[in-house]
């Protein structure tokens, strides 16, 4: 398990703060726990009942025995839903969350920029807001584990645990358990590991159903991450060929933009210096004879050169 930066906000602290908030205190987004999302790939809410611990929260360490049936049932449902349908349902739900924000700045963001991680954490005391809802998260991947699914009645053989870090999660992950991953992404992760390089892959996204707060052991204590169960993990790698072709153009444009005024400034200064030198030429005497008073002999360098003086 990765160790996170000590200066980052600790997940346990976020969870404790959220649970410690008074029942009537608003978290900045209105509760839409009973709002229906049109076109949502429905899962019977009763499926998620075993996830709730007696205190009514979603936080527990790992997957409990009583949750395993719901766990596999949600994964089976997620892999059978059309990925486009799931993404659109997640977009509708997250848009509804976004429009309920008290912040005009958040409401004006594109839906893909909505801080899902923050909003989810602010509502951990109200499980029904996110429990079982479709969401999409985008960010960079730091961990990908291929593992046997274990015995289950749905014929799922392999699962992939992806640790995704979004722009609003600081150094804290969202754990996505998916039933399939692009082969190219698996190869990229293997390549990085074989080269003893840290796993860090940009352009990764995943859509699925929020299941619970997943407890995992860190270096100092147990921490908690949102657990999302989904079907297909998505990867949009950067096209390095396009970057290589555009880099010389960008460099040339930068040199032109910054070099043009600098070149003009240097040329102007040299031109002015040349003009000043030209103006001083007529004022320069042909010889450096000193002016002397009448009756005195000129000092060295004055008067007519004699036979012993060699002109340079």
Buried (B, 14 or more C-beta within 10 A) or exposed (E): EBEBEEEEBBBBEBBEEBEEBEEEEEBEBBEBEEEEBEEBBEBEEEBBEBBBBEEEBBBBEEBEEEBBEBBBBBBBBBBEBEBEBBBBBBBBBBBBBBBBBEEEEBEEEEBEEBBBBBBBBBBBBBBBBBBBBBBBBBBBBBBBEEEEBEEBEBEBEEBBBBBBBBEBBBBBBBBBBBBBBBEEBBEBBEEBEEEEEEBEBEBBBBBBBBBBBBBBEBEEEEBBBBBBBBBBBBBEEEEEEEEEEEEEEEEEEEEEEEEEEEEEEEEEEEEEEEEEEEEEEEEEEEEEBEEEEEEEEEEEEEBEEEEEEEEE
